[in-house]
Amino acid sequence: MHRTLVSLAAWSAMAFSAQAVAATAASPCAAASYRMADGSTLDIGPGAGDQLRWRTPDGRSGALQRTAGDAWISTRGWTGQPDGHRMVLTDCGKRGISVDGMKGERIPLRQIDTRFSGAGATLQGRLTLPPGDAPVPLVVLVHGAENSSALERYSLQREFASAGIAVFAYDKRGTGRSGGRYTQNYLTLANDLILATREARRLAGARAQRVGYQAGSQGGWVAPLAARIEPVDFIVISFGLAVSPLEEDREAIAFDMQRAGQGAEATAQAMQIADAVATIVESGFTEGFDVLAEVKQRYQHAPWFPAVRGNITGYLLSTPEVTAREQGPRLLDGVPAHYDPLPVLTHLQVPQLWIFGGQDRDAPPGETLRRLAVLQGQGRPISTAVYADADHGMYEFELDAAGERVSTRQPAGYFQLMTDFIRGDALRAEYGQARPTSAR
């Protein structure tokens, strides 16, 4: 299964697993984007272990495994199932590639590495520029909750640049090659983002045209806060929320119950678990474990109990108390559990595009869409779009034999929707499944 690490259980597995870190630490070939003979583009970057991963602007993706020499074979999405595609990366793509017999050449993107001062920490960043010297939009990529290196893992830094958009990516504090202590404090991260944007403007110079943010998941709390402090020209928020982290957890549980076909009574009972979890989080993982244990004991044989997943709740239900007491404060270091984003959004005049997955289990968008609709009605410059079949991370999926979701691709139209908004173009009526709505 593939999804962005907003779920605390998944985040924990990544943060504290040496095997997981080792598996993603090195790539067998350098990341690059290619222009194919038919004019299309293809990005190839790090995959899991000794694999590579390819992506196209229409949302398709696959894992690449070397077979012999420069030859690689592809599997569909994250399924591990062969998709019939074969690639030849001559000298790891330095001298071109061939995809099912079609030739391609590496796009000569210009990359400038830099170290700059964040809010009390030195951070590592990289500006990626499209070929040429014409003015272009500049987008700064804003992290989610993950603790991995953006410079190593974010394919958008090359994909946007291949589409004619300058991109600045950086390792947030405490990750990759950046200094400082890892934190999820939104104000600290917003200040880092502001300083990263200043560095991006400095490096891009006269080429920087419109400047703004593309933020995923937790970045949906950070980017508007940064833009309220120091305005930018646009914000794209993918699978982020306009509710607090604890409200996110409750909404995720409610969505669990809905998908399981449970009614109001079961949902109310499941919310007793959410209440106990909130007590634990609010106490800094020192109190409330006895209440959680009692609620688990009371409902563990209820037909709805196996469906409870939530977000923070899923981690606490599956983790022994002694482990949660030790890990929890680090996993949620600095997170303002009751953070209310509405005061910022209510007064924010920066044009925003919010994009959601209709099947997002980690960050269900229902209440966020309702709140944004109110702001749209008040004339705030907000556009929204929903991809009905996408989970968190904006990934479509299928179910495996065990009933678990396995990611297959990103929705058609998703990348084009973002690029059009970043360029300042008028949005189309449709982008694949999504039909954007704007302020009235």
C-alpha angles and dihedrals in degrees: 000000000000128000139134112277101252093117107092093221092054091042090053092052091053097041096051104031114097089190091057092049091049092048093059099033099094137032123209091223134024117264115255144151124235138206110220126214091257091055096256123127131232128190123206120190142148119316132182116308110324094351131104126214127220126202135183128200091249090065102259118136141169144176119252124213121188113241103178134339109323094349122109133181124212135223124199118265109306094323099100088227118132113253098188097248119133126188136191114204104193107216088349090310096304089117096037138279139250122214114193087333097313114121124229137181130213113261108238097235115173115229125192118190119206144171117217140171117267124184095309097329136081111242133197117230143168133206115207116196130192117241117280132031103268120126112266138176114271121216125189114209114228120208129239121214094290120122096210127106114276091199090059100037110031108097091180090077088070099030094056091043090052087055092054100267124122113231134200117196128175140179106250118232114295094016134094111339096338122110129224132068120299112252140163094207103136097211093051091048091046091054090049088051093052091052091046089053092052089052091048091052091049094052095043093049114169092359092069110099117158110011126201150121140281107197130184128203109316087020086073088075095041103046098056090047091053091046091050089055096042115010124229131187100257146353127211113194118191119196093340127135143231093211132079123272091253091048087051090056092050093047090050090054091048088052089049089056093046093052090048091054094245123150138222096286094054091045091052090051092048089053088064085068090050089051092054091047091051090054090053093049094045091052093052091252094303103103139035100046091114091055091048090050091051093050091048090051091049097050106024092107095044113117091238097051098087089055094060108109108139117157114267087014093061091056094049094046092053101038126079113247095243090053094045091050089055101038102033099075090051095045092052097031108162097354110148096220094197097039110152111206095187098088089057095044093045091060099034114113096180112114109253135194115198116193122191142184113231091212096045106144095180098047109018107196102211101105092035091055090049092052093045090050089057090051090047089053088054090056099257112157095251129139124185135194132182128203100203098204099043128107127203113313087034094274127149114217149186130213122255126215090279093051094253121140116252118190117238106173146320117273120276109254096024096107093043090051091056095045093049091052093046090052091050093243121152108265119247123238091249139024105184106295094349125093109189119223123200140192114296 
